[in-house]
Amino acid sequence: MSADSPRRRDSAATKQALLEAARRRFATDGYAATYIRDIAQDAGVNVALIARYFGSKEGLFRDCLASSADDLERSVADNLTVDDLPELMTSHLTGLKKGEYPTRILMLLRSSGDERAEEIRLGTLRSFAERIAAMTGSSGDAAVLDAQFVLAATLGLTILRSSGMQPLAAAGEAEITPRLRRLIIAMLG
């Protein structure tokens, strides 16, 4: 291919680049302070492609939430036990996949004002809590409430780590996992 020939288009790669750039922006700046031109610039594409692939900023946010929710749901295998939770949550907190999980978790905390996006966001959080409660073998509102406390603590840890609060932000798996284990045992034990 010569320097004068047009660049080959890869719509799947472009869409993925937009989703990744948007997740980072939405997670760090929030919905209201995120501008589509910044997302397009971060992805290295024309801003018109956001409308082409997602319809609007709201559509892009919805797709970011849905894909983040899907990825996080897949990471929680059906055969997990309460004993597995500290390692799983630590891997999400420490971002073993190049910062993807903390960004995706932060996305679940961002409100957009878009009704469908809110349903996805709250549904994902509710589903996580219900799956954690099911791991305990208990059922009912009390079990879900305990699971929501564990989830809230993990989300709080994500926020504090992403804000750079030390020594939490620098803590690795060896420091985080035993502390999470104590917290989970205390809440769900």
N, C-alpha and C positions, 0 to 999 in steps of 0.2 A: 504494500500500500504506500503510495507516494505521499509526500507532505501536503500536496494540493488536493488529494482525494478526501471526500467527506468522512468524518468519523463514523464508524459503525455504531448503530444504536442498540442499546441493550435495555429494554424497558424494565425488565425484572431487576437488574442491577440499579437502575436509576430510582425505581420505586423503593428498593431496599435502602439506598443511600438517603433518600428523603425521610424514610421512617426512622432511621438511626439518628439523623440530624435533628428531626423533630422531637424524638424522645429526649435527647440531651437538652434541647431548648425548653421543652415543656417541664421537664423535671427540675431544671435549675432556675428558670425564669418565671415559671407559672404560665397558665394559659393566657391571661390578659396581657402580660408583658412580652409575649412571644409574637413576633411578626413573621409572616410567611416569606418576606424577602430575605430575612436573616437565615431562615431554614434553607431556602434555595441556595443562598450564598455558601452556607456551611456544606451543603451537599455538592456544590459545584455545578449546579444546573440552573436553567431558566426558571423563573418564578411561575411562569404559565403552566409548567408541568405539574404543579400542585393541584391546580384546578382540573387538569386533564386526568390525573390519576386518582384524586381524592374528592374532587368537587369543590371543596372549600377548606378553610382552616378547621372548622368543626369536624368535617369528614376526616381530615388528617389526624386530628386528636382522637377521634373515635377509633380509627384504624390502629393508631399507636397503642391505645388502651387495650383494644381487643387482642392485638398480637402480643403485648406484654402479658396480659392475663393468660392467654393460651400457653405461652412459653413457661410462665411460672407454674401453671396447673400441671403441665407435663413434667416438671421437675419434682413434683410430689407424687411418687409412685403409690399405687394402691396398696402395696404390701408394707408400707412404712409403719413403724411402731413409734411410740413415745420416745423410746431409747434412741431412735434414729434422728429425732428432731434437732438436737443441738448441733450435730454435724451439718445437717441440711441448712439450718438457719445460719450457721457460721459461714458456709460457702456462699450463701446469698449476701450476707453482710460484708464479707471480705472481697466480694466481686471476683471470684476465681475465673470468670469469663470476661476479662478485660473491662471490668466496670459495668457490664451489662446489667447484672442483677440489681445493684443499688439504684441504677437509673430507672429500671423497670418498676422497682418497688416504690420509688419516689413518684413515678407516674400515677400509681394507684392512690396517692394522697392528694393529687391535684384535681380541683373541681373546675369544670369548664362552663357550667351554666347550660350545657347541651343535655337535654333530658336522656337521650339514648346513651351518651357517654357516662352519665351519672349511674344509669342502670348497670352498665358493664362494670364500672368501678366498684360500686357497692356490692354488686352480685359476686364479684371476684373475692372481695374481702370477706363477705359472708360465707362463701364456699370454703375458703381457707379455714376459717374458724370452725365450721362444721366438720371438715375433714380432720382437724386436730382433735376436736371433741370425740369423734368416732374412734380415733386411735386409742383413747383411754378406755374404751369399752363402756363408757357411760353415755347416757342420753338425757335429753331434756334441756331446759333453759339454763340450769346451773352449770352443766357441762359446757354448753356453748359459751356462757359468760366467762368461765375459767379460760377457755380457749381464746376468747377475744382479748383477755388480759395478756396472755402470752403473745398473741399477735400484736397488740398495742405496744408491748415492751420492745418487740423486735423492730417494729416500725419506728419507734422512738430512737432506738440504737442506730438505725439507718440514717435518720435525720441528723443526729449528733455526729456520726462519722462523716457524713457528707459535708457538714459545716466545718470540719477540720478540728473539732474539739479534741484536744490532747489530754491524756494519752490514748483515749478511745480510738481516734482516727488512725493511729499508728499500730494499734494492737493487732496481732496476728491470730491465727487459728488457735495456737497454744494458749493464748490468754483469754480468748473469747469463749471457746467451747466449754471449758469447765464452769464458767460463770453462767452461761446459758443453761447448762445441764442443771445447776442448782436452782435457777429460776423456774425452769420447766417442772422439775420434781416438786418444788414447793407449790406450784400452781395446779399441776395436773396429777401429781404423785398419788 
